[in-house]
Structure formats: C-alpha cells, structure tokens
Amino acid sequence: LAKKGIKPVILEKETVPGKHATSQNAALFSSLDPDPLIFELSEKSYIFLQKEHLITQTGAFFLGDSGDAQSDFHLYWNHDLLKAIAQKLTKKNATLCYSLLEHWNFSDALYCEKFGVIDTHGQLMWLLKNAQRFGAEIHYQQEVQSIDSENRTIRGVITKDTYFETSLVINASGAWAGQVGRIDVIPYKRHIFI
C-alpha cells in the first residue's frame, strides 16, 4: 500500500514486532507445484528470498509411488513443468543419497533442490522496514479497542490512548481478528500449507 502512495498506519499492540506467531514459527518453502501460476510465483519468491538472505536452502525429498494414478505424487512425477526443478529417483538411488530413507515405504522419490526454511522474523522485519521506507507509520503498544463506524462507514480506529482517523481498516490481527473487528472468528492452533 505504501508503495502505491497510500500511507498506511500499522497499529501493533506489543512493544516489538512479531512477538507472537509470525516470528515464532518456521516456514518451509518449496517451488514444487504443478499449477503454472503457483509455480511461477514461487520461483520468483525464491529469487527474492535468496537475494534478501531470508531462506536457508536445504533441499527435500518427496516420497511416493509414481504408479499410483490416484496420488498427488503421481501428478508431480508426471508434470512437465517440474522436470526442471525436481530430480526423479528410485528408492535405491534416494537411499544412496540419504540412508535413513531405507526405512520408509515408497517406490520413487523426487528431490527438489529449491526447498528451504524461511526466516519468518527476518521477512517480517524486511516488510516493516520497507513499509516505513515508503511512508508507513508504525505505532507500538497501540492495542485496538474498537473500530469507529457509523451507518456501516468506517470513521476511525480507537486504541487505549489514541484515535486514528481513517476510512479503511485492514484487520491483520490474526487470532485476535474477532475481538478487533467484532466478527465471528474462532482462532485455532494449526499448520498452514500453501
């Protein structure tokens, strides 16, 4: 938004960014996806993450049975787009690369080099730094108490000691989204795979 000329105001209830889930979790990255759009976006993301030193490349094995036509693995195994980034291996060859695999039940493996762990805290700090560079304001210790609206029109945001006048609110408060926006949201502990 800041890059588009809109001056966002970011309100953070904590004293530091990323105190909760955003920076406390690991994010795994893979460009192995048969959807051409997702594949293209992930390839571009990988270049960005490498350039900004936000990913540790680890590589990964995807195990399955290429003969099982009903499996997702079969789809990956036979997809032309993925041939450029994934190496097809038999169980024997995969086990030669990584001996612990011999105990797993699979017939084929895909090895994807473009797989790694994303530094989620580093990514958050990068986003905040660049948002500020383009004019965003960040206010800490500003827990949102309510959203001021009249006739379904937003007028502002009320924190415990400040009023921020605005006509647009983006509720990015995660598990607290329901409290902030008075909407029916039930937070769950979960893993997200995109």
PyMOL commands that place a pseudoatom at each C-alpha (Angstrom):
pseudoatom trace, name=CA, resn=LEU, resi=1, chain=A, elem=C, hetatm=0, pos=[0.000, 0.000, 0.000]
pseudoatom trace, name=CA, resn=ALA, resi=2, chain=A, elem=C, hetatm=0, pos=[2.777, 2.408, 0.919]
pseudoatom trace, name=CA, resn=LYS, resi=3, chain=A, elem=C, hetatm=0, pos=[4.488, 1.750, -2.425]
pseudoatom trace, name=CA, resn=LYS, resi=4, chain=A, elem=C, hetatm=0, pos=[1.201, 2.631, -4.192]
pseudoatom trace, name=CA, resn=GLY, resi=5, chain=A, elem=C, hetatm=0, pos=[1.100, 6.032, -2.474]
pseudoatom trace, name=CA, resn=ILE, resi=6, chain=A, elem=C, hetatm=0, pos=[-1.342, 5.098, 0.281]
pseudoatom trace, name=CA, resn=LYS, resi=7, chain=A, elem=C, hetatm=0, pos=[0.087, 5.995, 3.682]
pseudoatom trace, name=CA, resn=PRO, resi=8, chain=A, elem=C, hetatm=0, pos=[-0.785, 3.087, 5.960]
pseudoatom trace, name=CA, resn=VAL, resi=9, chain=A, elem=C, hetatm=0, pos=[-0.756, 3.293, 9.733]
pseudoatom trace, name=CA, resn=ILE, resi=10, chain=A, elem=C, hetatm=0, pos=[0.192, -0.004, 11.376]
pseudoatom trace, name=CA, resn=LEU, resi=11, chain=A, elem=C, hetatm=0, pos=[-1.017, -0.461, 14.943]
pseudoatom trace, name=CA, resn=GLU, resi=12, chain=A, elem=C, hetatm=0, pos=[0.781, -3.113, 16.999]
pseudoatom trace, name=CA, resn=LYS, resi=13, chain=A, elem=C, hetatm=0, pos=[-0.399, -3.971, 20.498]
pseudoatom trace, name=CA, resn=GLU, resi=14, chain=A, elem=C, hetatm=0, pos=[3.005, -5.296, 21.585]
pseudoatom trace, name=CA, resn=THR, resi=15, chain=A, elem=C, hetatm=0, pos=[6.234, -3.413, 22.306]
pseudoatom trace, name=CA, resn=VAL, resi=16, chain=A, elem=C, hetatm=0, pos=[8.095, -5.160, 19.476]
pseudoatom trace, name=CA, resn=PRO, resi=17, chain=A, elem=C, hetatm=0, pos=[7.037, -6.630, 16.122]
pseudoatom trace, name=CA, resn=GLY, resi=18, chain=A, elem=C, hetatm=0, pos=[6.468, -10.346, 15.728]
pseudoatom trace, name=CA, resn=LYS, resi=19, chain=A, elem=C, hetatm=0, pos=[6.153, -11.173, 19.408]
pseudoatom trace, name=CA, resn=HIS, resi=20, chain=A, elem=C, hetatm=0, pos=[3.529, -13.805, 18.667]
pseudoatom trace, name=CA, resn=ALA, resi=21, chain=A, elem=C, hetatm=0, pos=[3.080, -16.415, 15.930]
pseudoatom trace, name=CA, resn=THR, resi=22, chain=A, elem=C, hetatm=0, pos=[4.538, -14.505, 12.977]
pseudoatom trace, name=CA, resn=SER, resi=23, chain=A, elem=C, hetatm=0, pos=[8.126, -14.747, 14.102]
pseudoatom trace, name=CA, resn=GLN, resi=24, chain=A, elem=C, hetatm=0, pos=[7.900, -17.823, 16.290]
pseudoatom trace, name=CA, resn=ASN, resi=25, chain=A, elem=C, hetatm=0, pos=[7.234, -20.375, 13.555]
pseudoatom trace, name=CA, resn=ALA, resi=26, chain=A, elem=C, hetatm=0, pos=[9.310, -21.903, 10.826]
pseudoatom trace, name=CA, resn=ALA, resi=27, chain=A, elem=C, hetatm=0, pos=[8.119, -21.566, 7.260]
pseudoatom trace, name=CA, resn=LEU, resi=28, chain=A, elem=C, hetatm=0, pos=[9.098, -24.206, 4.759]
pseudoatom trace, name=CA, resn=PHE, resi=29, chain=A, elem=C, hetatm=0, pos=[9.464, -23.216, 1.122]
pseudoatom trace, name=CA, resn=SER, resi=30, chain=A, elem=C, hetatm=0, pos=[9.070, -25.380, -1.960]
pseudoatom trace, name=CA, resn=SER, resi=31, chain=A, elem=C, hetatm=0, pos=[8.651, -24.400, -5.591]
pseudoatom trace, name=CA, resn=LEU, resi=32, chain=A, elem=C, hetatm=0, pos=[7.351, -27.890, -6.371]
pseudoatom trace, name=CA, resn=ASP, resi=33, chain=A, elem=C, hetatm=0, pos=[3.783, -27.220, -7.539]
pseudoatom trace, name=CA, resn=PRO, resi=34, chain=A, elem=C, hetatm=0, pos=[2.079, -28.408, -10.732]
pseudoatom trace, name=CA, resn=ASP, resi=35, chain=A, elem=C, hetatm=0, pos=[-0.090, -25.269, -11.016]
pseudoatom trace, name=CA, resn=PRO, resi=36, chain=A, elem=C, hetatm=0, pos=[1.734, -22.991, -13.538]
pseudoatom trace, name=CA, resn=LEU, resi=37, chain=A, elem=C, hetatm=0, pos=[0.767, -19.762, -11.750]
pseudoatom trace, name=CA, resn=ILE, resi=38, chain=A, elem=C, hetatm=0, pos=[1.806, -21.023, -8.285]
pseudoatom trace, name=CA, resn=PHE, resi=39, chain=A, elem=C, hetatm=0, pos=[4.997, -22.435, -9.795]
pseudoatom trace, name=CA, resn=GLU, resi=40, chain=A, elem=C, hetatm=0, pos=[5.867, -19.088, -11.435]
pseudoatom trace, name=CA, resn=LEU, resi=41, chain=A, elem=C, hetatm=0, pos=[5.120, -17.105, -8.270]
pseudoatom trace, name=CA, resn=SER, resi=42, chain=A, elem=C, hetatm=0, pos=[7.138, -19.497, -6.109]
pseudoatom trace, name=CA, resn=GLU, resi=43, chain=A, elem=C, hetatm=0, pos=[10.113, -19.322, -8.477]
pseudoatom trace, name=CA, resn=LYS, resi=44, chain=A, elem=C, hetatm=0, pos=[10.037, -15.501, -8.272]
pseudoatom trace, name=CA, resn=SER, resi=45, chain=A, elem=C, hetatm=0, pos=[9.648, -15.691, -4.498]
pseudoatom trace, name=CA, resn=TYR, resi=46, chain=A, elem=C, hetatm=0, pos=[12.650, -17.983, -4.243]
pseudoatom trace, name=CA, resn=ILE, resi=47, chain=A, elem=C, hetatm=0, pos=[14.828, -15.456, -6.114]
pseudoatom trace, name=CA, resn=PHE, resi=48, chain=A, elem=C, hetatm=0, pos=[13.647, -12.685, -3.780]
pseudoatom trace, name=CA, resn=LEU, resi=49, chain=A, elem=C, hetatm=0, pos=[14.184, -14.772, -0.630]
pseudoatom trace, name=CA, resn=GLN, resi=50, chain=A, elem=C, hetatm=0, pos=[17.712, -15.690, -1.733]
pseudoatom trace, name=CA, resn=LYS, resi=51, chain=A, elem=C, hetatm=0, pos=[18.580, -12.097, -2.652]
pseudoatom trace, name=CA, resn=GLU, resi=52, chain=A, elem=C, hetatm=0, pos=[17.420, -10.836, 0.750]
pseudoatom trace, name=CA, resn=HIS, resi=53, chain=A, elem=C, hetatm=0, pos=[19.101, -13.746, 2.624]
pseudoatom trace, name=CA, resn=LEU, resi=54, chain=A, elem=C, hetatm=0, pos=[15.752, -14.848, 4.046]
pseudoatom trace, name=CA, resn=ILE, resi=55, chain=A, elem=C, hetatm=0, pos=[15.987, -18.546, 3.153]
pseudoatom trace, name=CA, resn=THR, resi=56, chain=A, elem=C, hetatm=0, pos=[18.306, -21.377, 4.092]
pseudoatom trace, name=CA, resn=GLN, resi=57, chain=A, elem=C, hetatm=0, pos=[18.348, -23.831, 1.223]
pseudoatom trace, name=CA, resn=THR, resi=58, chain=A, elem=C, hetatm=0, pos=[18.097, -27.412, 2.465]
pseudoatom trace, name=CA, resn=GLY, resi=59, chain=A, elem=C, hetatm=0, pos=[16.676, -29.435, -0.417]
pseudoatom trace, name=CA, resn=ALA, resi=60, chain=A, elem=C, hetatm=0, pos=[13.945, -32.012, 0.183]
pseudoatom trace, name=CA, resn=PHE, resi=61, chain=A, elem=C, hetatm=0, pos=[12.795, -35.468, -0.816]
pseudoatom trace, name=CA, resn=PHE, resi=62, chain=A, elem=C, hetatm=0, pos=[9.164, -36.071, -1.733]
pseudoatom trace, name=CA, resn=LEU, resi=63, chain=A, elem=C, hetatm=0, pos=[8.378, -39.779, -1.418]
pseudoatom trace, name=CA, resn=GLY, resi=64, chain=A, elem=C, hetatm=0, pos=[5.631, -41.802, -3.075]
pseudoatom trace, name=CA, resn=ASP, resi=65, chain=A, elem=C, hetatm=0, pos=[4.628, -44.303, -5.709]
pseudoatom trace, name=CA, resn=SER, resi=66, chain=A, elem=C, hetatm=0, pos=[4.699, -42.960, -9.280]
pseudoatom trace, name=CA, resn=GLY, resi=67, chain=A, elem=C, hetatm=0, pos=[2.487, -45.855, -10.389]
pseudoatom trace, name=CA, resn=ASP, resi=68, chain=A, elem=C, hetatm=0, pos=[-0.426, -44.850, -8.125]
pseudoatom trace, name=CA, resn=ALA, resi=69, chain=A, elem=C, hetatm=0, pos=[-2.511, -42.776, -10.555]
pseudoatom trace, name=CA, resn=GLN, resi=70, chain=A, elem=C, hetatm=0, pos=[-4.777, -41.537, -7.722]
pseudoatom trace, name=CA, resn=SER, resi=71, chain=A, elem=C, hetatm=0, pos=[-1.992, -39.929, -5.703]
pseudoatom trace, name=CA, resn=ASP, resi=72, chain=A, elem=C, hetatm=0, pos=[-0.723, -36.358, -5.722]
pseudoatom trace, name=CA, resn=PHE, resi=73, chain=A, elem=C, hetatm=0, pos=[2.758, -37.822, -6.068]
pseudoatom trace, name=CA, resn=HIS, resi=74, chain=A, elem=C, hetatm=0, pos=[1.769, -39.290, -9.461]
pseudoatom trace, name=CA, resn=LEU, resi=75, chain=A, elem=C, hetatm=0, pos=[0.679, -35.822, -10.578]
pseudoatom trace, name=CA, resn=TYR, resi=76, chain=A, elem=C, hetatm=0, pos=[4.015, -34.320, -9.548]
pseudoatom trace, name=CA, resn=TRP, resi=77, chain=A, elem=C, hetatm=0, pos=[6.015, -37.200, -11.028]
pseudoatom trace, name=CA, resn=ASN, resi=78, chain=A, elem=C, hetatm=0, pos=[4.441, -36.792, -14.485]
pseudoatom trace, name=CA, resn=HIS, resi=79, chain=A, elem=C, hetatm=0, pos=[4.253, -32.989, -14.692]
pseudoatom trace, name=CA, resn=ASP, resi=80, chain=A, elem=C, hetatm=0, pos=[6.460, -31.485, -17.421]
pseudoatom trace, name=CA, resn=LEU, resi=81, chain=A, elem=C, hetatm=0, pos=[6.858, -28.130, -15.660]
pseudoatom trace, name=CA, resn=LEU, resi=82, chain=A, elem=C, hetatm=0, pos=[8.505, -29.738, -12.626]
pseudoatom trace, name=CA, resn=LYS, resi=83, chain=A, elem=C, hetatm=0, pos=[11.167, -31.628, -14.555]
pseudoatom trace, name=CA, resn=ALA, resi=84, chain=A, elem=C, hetatm=0, pos=[13.399, -28.551, -14.499]
pseudoatom trace, name=CA, resn=ILE, resi=85, chain=A, elem=C, hetatm=0, pos=[13.492, -28.328, -10.698]
pseudoatom trace, name=CA, resn=ALA, resi=86, chain=A, elem=C, hetatm=0, pos=[12.997, -31.879, -9.431]
pseudoatom trace, name=CA, resn=GLN, resi=87, chain=A, elem=C, hetatm=0, pos=[15.192, -34.916, -9.913]
pseudoatom trace, name=CA, resn=LYS, resi=88, chain=A, elem=C, hetatm=0, pos=[13.436, -38.295, -10.231]
pseudoatom trace, name=CA, resn=LEU, resi=89, chain=A, elem=C, hetatm=0, pos=[14.997, -41.079, -8.175]
pseudoatom trace, name=CA, resn=THR, resi=90, chain=A, elem=C, hetatm=0, pos=[14.289, -44.728, -7.477]
pseudoatom trace, name=CA, resn=LYS, resi=91, chain=A, elem=C, hetatm=0, pos=[14.130, -45.809, -3.843]
pseudoatom trace, name=CA, resn=LYS, resi=92, chain=A, elem=C, hetatm=0, pos=[17.598, -47.334, -4.236]
pseudoatom trace, name=CA, resn=ASN, resi=93, chain=A, elem=C, hetatm=0, pos=[19.119, -44.078, -5.526]
pseudoatom trace, name=CA, resn=ALA, resi=94, chain=A, elem=C, hetatm=0, pos=[17.310, -41.947, -2.951]
pseudoatom trace, name=CA, resn=THR, resi=95, chain=A, elem=C, hetatm=0, pos=[18.591, -44.226, -0.180]
pseudoatom trace, name=CA, resn=LEU, resi=96, chain=A, elem=C, hetatm=0, pos=[22.145, -43.837, -1.500]
pseudoatom trace, name=CA, resn=CYS, resi=97, chain=A, elem=C, hetatm=0, pos=[21.731, -40.072, -1.050]
pseudoatom trace, name=CA, resn=TYR, resi=98, chain=A, elem=C, hetatm=0, pos=[20.135, -40.308, 2.390]
pseudoatom trace, name=CA, resn=SER, resi=99, chain=A, elem=C, hetatm=0, pos=[20.431, -43.669, 4.137]
pseudoatom trace, name=CA, resn=LEU, resi=100, chain=A, elem=C, hetatm=0, pos=[17.581, -43.115, 6.644]
pseudoatom trace, name=CA, resn=LEU, resi=101, chain=A, elem=C, hetatm=0, pos=[15.138, -43.329, 3.731]
pseudoatom trace, name=CA, resn=GLU, resi=102, chain=A, elem=C, hetatm=0, pos=[15.625, -47.094, 3.513]
pseudoatom trace, name=CA, resn=HIS, resi=103, chain=A, elem=C, hetatm=0, pos=[13.202, -47.498, 6.441]
pseudoatom trace, name=CA, resn=TRP, resi=104, chain=A, elem=C, hetatm=0, pos=[10.372, -45.673, 4.641]
pseudoatom trace, name=CA, resn=ASN, resi=105, chain=A, elem=C, hetatm=0, pos=[7.757, -47.322, 2.449]
pseudoatom trace, name=CA, resn=PHE, resi=106, chain=A, elem=C, hetatm=0, pos=[7.974, -45.740, -1.025]
pseudoatom trace, name=CA, resn=SER, resi=107, chain=A, elem=C, hetatm=0, pos=[8.995, -46.750, -4.526]
pseudoatom trace, name=CA, resn=ASP, resi=108, chain=A, elem=C, hetatm=0, pos=[10.033, -43.407, -6.023]
pseudoatom trace, name=CA, resn=ALA, resi=109, chain=A, elem=C, hetatm=0, pos=[11.350, -40.057, -4.865]
pseudoatom trace, name=CA, resn=LEU, resi=110, chain=A, elem=C, hetatm=0, pos=[11.525, -36.535, -6.179]
pseudoatom trace, name=CA, resn=TYR, resi=111, chain=A, elem=C, hetatm=0, pos=[14.440, -34.466, -4.947]
pseudoatom trace, name=CA, resn=CYS, resi=112, chain=A, elem=C, hetatm=0, pos=[13.802, -30.737, -5.066]
pseudoatom trace, name=CA, resn=GLU, resi=113, chain=A, elem=C, hetatm=0, pos=[16.846, -28.549, -4.506]
pseudoatom trace, name=CA, resn=LYS, resi=114, chain=A, elem=C, hetatm=0, pos=[14.765, -25.350, -4.247]
pseudoatom trace, name=CA, resn=PHE, resi=115, chain=A, elem=C, hetatm=0, pos=[13.379, -26.188, -0.852]
pseudoatom trace, name=CA, resn=GLY, resi=116, chain=A, elem=C, hetatm=0, pos=[14.322, -24.489, 2.364]
pseudoatom trace, name=CA, resn=VAL, resi=117, chain=A, elem=C, hetatm=0, pos=[13.440, -22.812, 5.619]
pseudoatom trace, name=CA, resn=ILE, resi=118, chain=A, elem=C, hetatm=0, pos=[12.321, -19.194, 5.512]
pseudoatom trace, name=CA, resn=ASP, resi=119, chain=A, elem=C, hetatm=0, pos=[13.475, -16.791, 8.222]
pseudoatom trace, name=CA, resn=THR, resi=120, chain=A, elem=C, hetatm=0, pos=[9.978, -15.570, 9.142]
pseudoatom trace, name=CA, resn=HIS, resi=121, chain=A, elem=C, hetatm=0, pos=[11.233, -12.977, 11.620]
pseudoatom trace, name=CA, resn=GLY, resi=122, chain=A, elem=C, hetatm=0, pos=[13.690, -11.641, 9.041]
pseudoatom trace, name=CA, resn=GLN, resi=123, chain=A, elem=C, hetatm=0, pos=[10.901, -11.488, 6.491]
pseudoatom trace, name=CA, resn=LEU, resi=124, chain=A, elem=C, hetatm=0, pos=[8.654, -9.555, 8.901]
pseudoatom trace, name=CA, resn=MET, resi=125, chain=A, elem=C, hetatm=0, pos=[11.455, -7.087, 9.678]
pseudoatom trace, name=CA, resn=TRP, resi=126, chain=A, elem=C, hetatm=0, pos=[12.130, -6.653, 5.934]
pseudoatom trace, name=CA, resn=LEU, resi=127, chain=A, elem=C, hetatm=0, pos=[8.438, -5.908, 5.294]
pseudoatom trace, name=CA, resn=LEU, resi=128, chain=A, elem=C, hetatm=0, pos=[8.228, -3.375, 8.141]
pseudoatom trace, name=CA, resn=LYS, resi=129, chain=A, elem=C, hetatm=0, pos=[11.473, -1.644, 7.144]
pseudoatom trace, name=CA, resn=ASN, resi=130, chain=A, elem=C, hetatm=0, pos=[10.319, -1.273, 3.551]
pseudoatom trace, name=CA, resn=ALA, resi=131, chain=A, elem=C, hetatm=0, pos=[6.820, -0.195, 4.547]
pseudoatom trace, name=CA, resn=GLN, resi=132, chain=A, elem=C, hetatm=0, pos=[8.412, 2.617, 6.587]
pseudoatom trace, name=CA, resn=ARG, resi=133, chain=A, elem=C, hetatm=0, pos=[10.727, 3.473, 3.698]
pseudoatom trace, name=CA, resn=PHE, resi=134, chain=A, elem=C, hetatm=0, pos=[7.646, 4.098, 1.550]
pseudoatom trace, name=CA, resn=GLY, resi=135, chain=A, elem=C, hetatm=0, pos=[5.914, 6.206, 4.213]
pseudoatom trace, name=CA, resn=ALA, resi=136, chain=A, elem=C, hetatm=0, pos=[4.039, 3.822, 6.504]
pseudoatom trace, name=CA, resn=GLU, resi=137, chain=A, elem=C, hetatm=0, pos=[3.764, 4.745, 10.174]
pseudoatom trace, name=CA, resn=ILE, resi=138, chain=A, elem=C, hetatm=0, pos=[4.154, 2.024, 12.796]
pseudoatom trace, name=CA, resn=HIS, resi=139, chain=A, elem=C, hetatm=0, pos=[2.840, 2.571, 16.304]
pseudoatom trace, name=CA, resn=TYR, resi=140, chain=A, elem=C, hetatm=0, pos=[3.676, 0.081, 19.069]
pseudoatom trace, name=CA, resn=GLN, resi=141, chain=A, elem=C, hetatm=0, pos=[1.724, -0.501, 22.288]
pseudoatom trace, name=CA, resn=GLN, resi=142, chain=A, elem=C, hetatm=0, pos=[-1.442, 0.574, 20.489]
pseudoatom trace, name=CA, resn=GLU, resi=143, chain=A, elem=C, hetatm=0, pos=[-3.924, -2.221, 21.066]
pseudoatom trace, name=CA, resn=VAL, resi=144, chain=A, elem=C, hetatm=0, pos=[-7.092, -1.581, 19.072]
pseudoatom trace, name=CA, resn=GLN, resi=145, chain=A, elem=C, hetatm=0, pos=[-10.104, -1.237, 21.357]
pseudoatom trace, name=CA, resn=SER, resi=146, chain=A, elem=C, hetatm=0, pos=[-12.698, -0.741, 18.643]
pseudoatom trace, name=CA, resn=ILE, resi=147, chain=A, elem=C, hetatm=0, pos=[-13.394, 0.439, 15.136]
pseudoatom trace, name=CA, resn=ASP, resi=148, chain=A, elem=C, hetatm=0, pos=[-15.431, 3.643, 14.990]
pseudoatom trace, name=CA, resn=SER, resi=149, chain=A, elem=C, hetatm=0, pos=[-18.172, 3.427, 12.368]
pseudoatom trace, name=CA, resn=GLU, resi=150, chain=A, elem=C, hetatm=0, pos=[-21.492, 4.993, 11.600]
pseudoatom trace, name=CA, resn=ASN, resi=151, chain=A, elem=C, hetatm=0, pos=[-24.066, 3.662, 9.126]
pseudoatom trace, name=CA, resn=ARG, resi=152, chain=A, elem=C, hetatm=0, pos=[-21.596, 0.946, 8.028]
pseudoatom trace, name=CA, resn=THR, resi=153, chain=A, elem=C, hetatm=0, pos=[-18.989, 3.596, 7.193]
pseudoatom trace, name=CA, resn=ILE, resi=154, chain=A, elem=C, hetatm=0, pos=[-15.631, 3.435, 8.955]
pseudoatom trace, name=CA, resn=ARG, resi=155, chain=A, elem=C, hetatm=0, pos=[-14.517, 6.702, 10.550]
pseudoatom trace, name=CA, resn=GLY, resi=156, chain=A, elem=C, hetatm=0, pos=[-11.538, 5.659, 12.646]
pseudoatom trace, name=CA, resn=VAL, resi=157, chain=A, elem=C, hetatm=0, pos=[-9.788, 3.265, 14.994]
pseudoatom trace, name=CA, resn=ILE, resi=158, chain=A, elem=C, hetatm=0, pos=[-9.760, 3.686, 18.759]
pseudoatom trace, name=CA, resn=THR, resi=159, chain=A, elem=C, hetatm=0, pos=[-6.781, 2.421, 20.780]
pseudoatom trace, name=CA, resn=LYS, resi=160, chain=A, elem=C, hetatm=0, pos=[-6.409, 2.659, 24.547]
pseudoatom trace, name=CA, resn=ASP, resi=161, chain=A, elem=C, hetatm=0, pos=[-4.995, 6.187, 24.340]
pseudoatom trace, name=CA, resn=THR, resi=162, chain=A, elem=C, hetatm=0, pos=[-5.283, 7.420, 20.726]
pseudoatom trace, name=CA, resn=TYR, resi=163, chain=A, elem=C, hetatm=0, pos=[-7.848, 7.918, 17.976]
pseudoatom trace, name=CA, resn=PHE, resi=164, chain=A, elem=C, hetatm=0, pos=[-6.693, 7.278, 14.400]
pseudoatom trace, name=CA, resn=GLU, resi=165, chain=A, elem=C, hetatm=0, pos=[-8.973, 8.800, 11.778]
pseudoatom trace, name=CA, resn=THR, resi=166, chain=A, elem=C, hetatm=0, pos=[-9.343, 6.572, 8.710]
pseudoatom trace, name=CA, resn=SER, resi=167, chain=A, elem=C, hetatm=0, pos=[-11.910, 5.339, 6.215]
pseudoatom trace, name=CA, resn=LEU, resi=168, chain=A, elem=C, hetatm=0, pos=[-10.207, 1.963, 5.621]
pseudoatom trace, name=CA, resn=VAL, resi=169, chain=A, elem=C, hetatm=0, pos=[-9.192, -0.741, 8.092]
pseudoatom trace, name=CA, resn=ILE, resi=170, chain=A, elem=C, hetatm=0, pos=[-7.330, -3.929, 7.237]
pseudoatom trace, name=CA, resn=ASN, resi=171, chain=A, elem=C, hetatm=0, pos=[-7.720, -6.330, 10.124]
pseudoatom trace, name=CA, resn=ALA, resi=172, chain=A, elem=C, hetatm=0, pos=[-4.463, -8.326, 10.208]
pseudoatom trace, name=CA, resn=SER, resi=173, chain=A, elem=C, hetatm=0, pos=[-4.628, -9.197, 13.888]
pseudoatom trace, name=CA, resn=GLY, resi=174, chain=A, elem=C, hetatm=0, pos=[-4.510, -12.965, 13.488]
pseudoatom trace, name=CA, resn=ALA, resi=175, chain=A, elem=C, hetatm=0, pos=[-6.011, -14.823, 16.433]
pseudoatom trace, name=CA, resn=TRP, resi=176, chain=A, elem=C, hetatm=0, pos=[-7.426, -11.521, 17.752]
pseudoatom trace, name=CA, resn=ALA, resi=177, chain=A, elem=C, hetatm=0, pos=[-9.260, -10.667, 14.491]
pseudoatom trace, name=CA, resn=GLY, resi=178, chain=A, elem=C, hetatm=0, pos=[-12.653, -11.405, 16.005]
pseudoatom trace, name=CA, resn=GLN, resi=179, chain=A, elem=C, hetatm=0, pos=[-12.056, -9.162, 19.009]
pseudoatom trace, name=CA, resn=VAL, resi=180, chain=A, elem=C, hetatm=0, pos=[-10.764, -6.281, 16.902]
pseudoatom trace, name=CA, resn=GLY, resi=181, chain=A, elem=C, hetatm=0, pos=[-13.390, -6.365, 14.175]
pseudoatom trace, name=CA, resn=ARG, resi=182, chain=A, elem=C, hetatm=0, pos=[-16.311, -7.734, 16.176]
pseudoatom trace, name=CA, resn=ILE, resi=183, chain=A, elem=C, hetatm=0, pos=[-16.568, -10.555, 13.649]
pseudoatom trace, name=CA, resn=ASP, resi=184, chain=A, elem=C, hetatm=0, pos=[-17.184, -14.252, 14.196]
pseudoatom trace, name=CA, resn=VAL, resi=185, chain=A, elem=C, hetatm=0, pos=[-13.655, -15.697, 14.080]
pseudoatom trace, name=CA, resn=ILE, resi=186, chain=A, elem=C, hetatm=0, pos=[-12.516, -18.698, 16.101]
pseudoatom trace, name=CA, resn=PRO, resi=187, chain=A, elem=C, hetatm=0, pos=[-8.718, -18.971, 16.399]
pseudoatom trace, name=CA, resn=TYR, resi=188, chain=A, elem=C, hetatm=0, pos=[-7.162, -22.433, 16.066]
pseudoatom trace, name=CA, resn=LYS, resi=189, chain=A, elem=C, hetatm=0, pos=[-3.613, -23.620, 16.571]
pseudoatom trace, name=CA, resn=ARG, resi=190, chain=A, elem=C, hetatm=0, pos=[-2.693, -25.040, 13.192]
pseudoatom trace, name=CA, resn=HIS, resi=191, chain=A, elem=C, hetatm=0, pos=[-0.173, -25.583, 10.473]
pseudoatom trace, name=CA, resn=ILE, resi=192, chain=A, elem=C, hetatm=0, pos=[-0.758, -23.847, 7.167]
pseudoatom trace, name=CA, resn=PHE, resi=193, chain=A, elem=C, hetatm=0, pos=[0.399, -25.354, 3.894]
pseudoatom trace, name=CA, resn=ILE, resi=194, chain=A, elem=C, hetatm=0, pos=[0.048, -23.174, 0.806]
for i in range(1, 194): cmd.bond("trace and resi %d" % i, "trace and resi %d" % (i + 1))
show_as sticks, trace
zoom trace
